Amino acid sequence: MLTLSVSYSSLANAKLNIFACEPEYAALAKELAPDAKIYSATTAMQDPHQVQARPSLIAKMRQADLAICAGADLEVGWLPMLQMKSSNAKVRSTDQGLFFAAEHVNTLDKLESVDRSMGDVHAKGNPHLHFSPQRMLKVAEALTAKLISLDPASQEQYKAALSKFSDKWAQATSKWETKAAPLKGKKVIAYHSSFRYLFDWIGIEQVGDLEPKPGLPPSSSHLASLLKRAEAGDIMAIIVASYQSERGAEWLGERANLPVQILPMSVGGNDQSQDLFTLYDSAIDLLLQYQPR
């Protein structure tokens, strides 16, 4: 009986090993499971579409009790390889220890059909949903349920962590919306659809994309068409994510006399973005610097 008691106690107090595909979900996991061992497979300075299934990632996934990813096929080019190479049955199915954030919210820009001529698009919708505070709260609630299913002995701790995060998140969301109000109706040219949810939330209109098609680098003819669009004089700035090339943006910015702003794509995208809260703070503050004081 003593042996059984010690074994149960060890299981109840064991820390979950969490493998996060992107740093925003590592940050969310830290809010909801602060005692867990959390590893992020990528950084905000990497393109999450293109990741190499390195031996170090395989080893980390082999140890994972839970894998948290954006989903909507963002990781389709590398996650299946990690799952196969790691031989970890725990993280192969969402019925067990695999969690896709996009499966718990309504994504923007879903497509009924996709073909190669359309470029790097996602039929299941835009996967970069972490810049939508309302969606991230729903993801947090679903992730808490997943944590409890994997570690029921700690359910009270997970519920308390969710309550604390939800209250803090609601207060921060109200503050962000008030601060970002001057940005409503502003127009930008941006790279890819990386900030689709951020722009949708605060009311910024992306009127041009530096990519001629998703996943393709800017061509000379496409940049020329964007330069013509910029002549209307209603563009606030050119926006690039922290991991994206600035070359095309700098070319366009110089000729159109427009500022080029690099926004942190995720936690760690700049010195200010240390968690989800400071990520939002930094992105909004960087956009606001182009507004009259």
KADA-V701349 format. One record per pair of residues at least 24 apart in sequence whose C-alpha atoms are under 8 Angstrom apart, sorted by sequence separation. I is the first residue (numbers start at 1). J is the second residue. If there is no record, write none. Layout:
{{I;J} {I;J}}
This chain:
{{58;82} {62;86} {64;88} {66;90} {67;91} {237;261} {239;263} {241;265} {49;74} {50;75} {53;78} {57;82} {58;83} {61;86} {62;87} {63;88} {65;90} {66;91} {102;127} {177;202} {223;248} {227;252} {231;256} {261;286} {22;48} {48;74} {49;75} {51;77} {52;78} {53;79} {62;88} {64;90} {65;91} {226;252} {230;256} {261;287} {48;75} {49;76} {50;77} {51;78} {58;85} {59;86} {61;88} {64;91} {102;129} {242;269} {49;77} {50;78} {53;81} {58;86} {72;100} {227;255} {242;270} {53;82} {71;100} {137;166} {223;252} {227;256} {67;97} {68;98} {69;99} {70;100} {71;101} {72;102} {105;135} {218;248} {66;97} {67;98} {68;99} {69;100} {70;101} {71;102} {72;103} {65;97} {66;98} {67;99} {68;100} {69;101} {70;102} {71;103} {137;169} {66;99} {68;101} {105;138} {104;138} {105;139} {104;139} {133;169} {101;139} {104;142} {210;248} {210;249} {133;173} {19;60} {19;61} {26;68} {25;68} {25;69} {99;143} {19;64} {25;70} {17;63} {18;64} {19;65} {21;67} {189;235} {17;64} {18;65} {19;66} {20;67} {21;68} {22;69} {99;146} {187;234} {188;235} {194;241} {16;64} {17;65} {18;66} {19;67} {20;68} {21;69} {22;70} {74;122} {187;235} {188;236} {189;237} {190;238} {191;239} {16;65} {17;66} {18;67} {19;68} {20;69} {21;70} {73;122} {97;146} {186;235} {187;236} {188;237} {189;238} {190;239} {191;240} {16;66} {18;68} {72;122} {186;236} {187;237} {188;238} {189;239} {190;240} {191;241} {72;123} {73;124} {188;239} {72;124} {72;125} {74;127} {97;150} {191;244} {237;290} {21;75} {72;126} {73;127} {96;150} {236;290} {72;127} {71;127} {70;127} {70;128} {70;129} {131;195} {132;197} {128;194} {131;197} {132;198} {126;193} {128;195} {130;197} {131;198} {128;196} {129;197} {128;197} {132;201} {126;196} {195;265} {194;265} {108;197} {120;213} {121;214} {119;213} {120;214} {118;213} {119;214} {120;215} {118;214} {119;215} {119;216} {176;280} {180;284} {183;287} {172;277} {176;281} {179;284} {183;288} {24;130} {182;288} {32;140} {169;277} {176;284} {180;288} {183;291} {182;291} {28;140} {32;144} {33;158} {32;158} {33;161} {32;161} {31;161} {32;162} {31;162} {32;165} {31;165} {16;151} {12;151} {12;153} {12;154} {131;280} {47;243} {45;242} {46;243} {47;244} {44;242} {45;243} {44;243} {44;264} {45;265} {44;265} {44;266} {43;266} {44;267} {45;268} {43;267} {44;268} {45;269} {43;268} {44;269} {43;269} {27;267} {24;266} {23;266} {24;267} {23;267} {23;268} {27;275} {28;276} {27;276} {24;275} {24;276}}
